[in-house]
Amino acid sequence: MVRITDPERSRAFYEALGFRFTRDMDIVRNGELEATNYFFSIGDRDNVLELTYNHDGRTYELGTAYGHIAIGVDDLDGTLAQLDSEHGIQPERPPYQVREGGSRICFVRDPDGKFTSAN
């Protein structure tokens, strides 16, 4: 689960990365709408990502325990070009390898400043 501050922007971002919106679910406590959970699937995997929007206006600090969400793609350069041209999403730096012979990776930030990596 990842907390978000703007459901529309976050949905557009994750859909641009290849996630499919599956469903939403309101959380009602004591008769008041507290939060909405948004569920996303990718590939043949259902409901692998949950985004939570709290309706009380709270803000969040990026915690130190959060790393990133990883997505594997067949064509990293093509995917990055498409994300930029169609959605204006650009990597934080060009793709690179952590170790010689390893996968090429790069990171983009979601609308709330959290990282998602592609490799």
C-alpha positions as CSV (number, residue, x, y, z in Angstrom):
1,M,0.0,0.0,0.0
2,V,1.2,3.5,-0.9
3,R,-0.4,6.6,0.4
4,I,-1.2,9.3,-2.2
5,T,-2.3,12.9,-2.1
6,D,-4.0,13.2,-5.5
7,P,-5.9,10.1,-6.8
8,E,-6.3,11.4,-10.3
9,R,-2.7,12.3,-10.8
10,S,-1.5,9.0,-9.2
11,R,-3.9,6.9,-11.2
12,A,-2.7,8.5,-14.5
13,F,0.9,8.0,-13.4
14,Y,0.6,4.3,-12.6
15,E,-1.6,3.6,-15.7
16,A,1.2,5.2,-17.8
17,L,3.6,2.7,-16.2
18,G,1.4,-0.2,-17.4
19,F,-0.8,-0.8,-14.3
20,R,-4.6,-1.3,-14.9
21,F,-7.0,0.2,-12.5
22,T,-9.1,-2.7,-11.1
23,R,-11.4,-1.2,-8.5
24,D,-11.8,1.2,-5.6
25,M,-13.1,0.7,-2.1
26,D,-14.2,3.4,0.3
27,I,-13.3,3.0,4.0
28,V,-16.1,4.4,6.2
29,R,-15.6,4.7,9.9
30,N,-18.3,6.0,12.3
31,G,-20.4,7.0,9.3
32,E,-17.7,9.2,7.7
33,L,-15.6,8.6,4.6
34,E,-12.1,8.1,6.0
35,A,-10.1,6.8,3.0
36,T,-10.4,5.3,-0.5
37,N,-8.3,2.4,-1.6
38,Y,-7.5,2.1,-5.3
39,F,-6.3,-1.3,-6.6
40,F,-4.2,-1.9,-9.7
41,S,-3.2,-5.0,-11.6
42,I,-0.3,-5.5,-14.0
43,G,0.3,-8.2,-16.6
44,D,-1.6,-11.3,-15.5
45,R,-1.3,-10.4,-11.9
46,D,-4.4,-9.0,-10.2
47,N,-4.5,-6.3,-7.5
48,V,-0.7,-6.1,-6.9
49,L,-0.7,-2.4,-6.0
50,E,-2.9,-0.6,-3.5
51,L,-3.0,3.2,-3.4
52,T,-4.7,4.9,-0.4
53,Y,-6.1,8.4,-0.3
54,N,-7.1,9.7,3.1
55,H,-9.9,12.3,2.9
56,D,-8.9,14.2,6.0
57,G,-6.3,16.4,4.2
58,R,-3.3,15.0,6.0
59,T,0.1,15.3,4.5
60,Y,2.9,12.7,4.5
61,E,6.6,12.7,4.9
62,L,8.5,10.2,2.7
63,G,9.4,7.5,5.2
64,T,12.9,6.0,5.5
65,A,11.5,2.4,5.1
66,Y,10.1,2.9,1.6
67,G,12.4,2.0,-1.2
68,H,10.6,1.7,-4.6
69,I,8.2,-0.2,-6.7
70,A,9.9,-2.3,-9.3
71,I,8.5,-3.0,-12.8
72,G,10.2,-5.2,-15.4
73,V,9.9,-4.1,-19.0
74,D,11.1,-5.7,-22.3
75,D,12.5,-2.5,-23.8
76,L,13.7,0.0,-21.2
77,D,14.7,2.7,-23.7
78,G,11.5,2.4,-25.7
79,T,9.4,2.5,-22.5
80,L,11.2,5.6,-21.3
81,A,10.7,7.3,-24.6
82,Q,7.0,6.5,-24.6
83,L,6.6,7.7,-21.0
84,D,8.3,11.0,-21.9
85,S,6.5,11.6,-25.2
86,E,3.0,10.5,-24.0
87,H,3.0,11.5,-20.4
88,G,5.9,13.8,-19.7
89,I,7.4,11.3,-17.2
90,Q,11.2,11.5,-17.2
91,P,13.8,9.4,-15.3
92,E,15.7,10.9,-12.4
93,R,18.9,10.1,-14.4
94,P,19.7,8.0,-17.5
95,P,19.5,4.1,-17.2
96,Y,22.5,2.5,-15.6
97,Q,23.8,-0.9,-14.3
98,V,24.5,-1.5,-10.6
99,R,27.1,-4.1,-11.5
100,E,28.8,-5.2,-14.7
101,G,26.6,-7.6,-16.6
102,G,23.6,-6.7,-14.5
103,S,20.2,-5.4,-15.6
104,R,20.0,-1.8,-16.7
105,I,17.7,0.1,-14.4
106,C,16.3,3.6,-13.9
107,F,13.9,5.4,-11.6
108,V,11.0,7.8,-12.1
109,R,9.2,9.6,-9.3
110,D,5.4,9.4,-8.8
111,P,3.3,12.5,-8.3
112,D,4.0,12.3,-4.5
113,G,7.8,12.0,-5.0
114,K,8.2,8.3,-4.5
115,F,10.4,6.2,-6.7
116,T,9.4,3.5,-9.2
117,S,12.1,1.6,-10.9
118,A,12.1,-0.1,-14.3
119,N,14.6,-2.7,-15.4
